[in-house]
């Protein structure tokens, strides 16, 4: 199973990006999914999660700016990121919340001030 995150890039502060995460198999069904991010030298941080039924939770630093969603039919999880800030700069990954799968390469998000 591979988790392929995409959609990252370089954006100015205040801008938006939409990340996508596709899986090679039907591995989302019944699992809470999440987006994580990691900055070099720091631990990976869970920033947003979505339950199998669509209930979402967010870390305080992204509340009101990020929106996580899922399309189980397409085995895809999304992260809409608005009003981006330089501190959002990181490599973003998706994975389950529990029963973690092998981490993919992630997608780099860089926010310039």
N, C-alpha and C positions, 0 to 999 in steps of 0.2 A: 504494500500500500504506500502510495506517495501522496504527500500533501504539497500542492504547488500553489504558493502565494504569488500574487502579481498585483500590479497597479501602483507600485511605489514610484517615487521620483523626487525631483527637486521642485520645491514650491516656496513662494514667499509667505511670510507670516500673514495670516488672515485668509489664506487660500484653502482650497479643498482638494481632497483626493478620495478615490474609492478603491479600496482593496478588495480583491477576490481571492478565494481559496477553494480550489477544486481537488477532489480526491479521485483516485483511480478506481475505487470500488465503492460499494454501498456501505460505507463505514460511519456515516453520520446518524443513521436511523436509530432513534432511541437514546442518543447521547447528547448531553450538553456540550456545546462547542464554544470555543473561546478564541479571541485574538490576544496574543502576547506580544511584548516588545522587549528588546534588549539593547542596552547601550554597552559598548566595550568597557570591561572592568566591573560591570554591575550584573546582578542577578536578573534573570528573565522575569518580567512582570506581567501578570494577567491584567489586561485593561478592560476587557468587555467579554461577557458571556451571554449565551442564549440557550435556553432550555429546549428540550424536544418540542414543547408546546409553544415556544416563542417568547417566553418570559425573559426579559433582559435585565442585566445588572452591569454597573460600570464602576470603575475606580473613580474616586472623587475628582481627580485631575482632568478627566475627560468628560464628565457628566455635562450634558447640555450641548456638547460639541460633536461627539461621536455617536454613531448609531450602528448597532450590529443587527444583522438579519441573516436568515437562512432560507435556502431553497432545497429542501430534501430531495425533491424529484431530480434536481440537477447535481446533487451532491456538492453543493457550493455554499460557502459562507461569505458574507460581505461585511465590510466595515466602511461606512461612510464617515469621513473625517472632515469636519468643517472648522473654520476659524482656527486653523493650525497655528501652533506656537513653536518657537525654536526648541523648546524643551520636549516636543513630541518627536524630535529627531531620534531615530532608532531603526533597527531591523525588526520588522513585524513578521510574526509567525502565526499560523493558526494550528489548533490541535484540539483534541477533546479536553474536557475539564478533568475527567478521571479516565483511567485506562488509556494513558497517553500512547500515541503512536510515535513512530520514528519521526523526528523533526525534519522538516524540509529545509530548504536553503533560506527561506524567508524573502522578504522584499524590503529594500532600503527606502526609508522615507527621510528626506532631508528638508528641513524648514529653515530658510534663511531669514534673518531679521532685517 
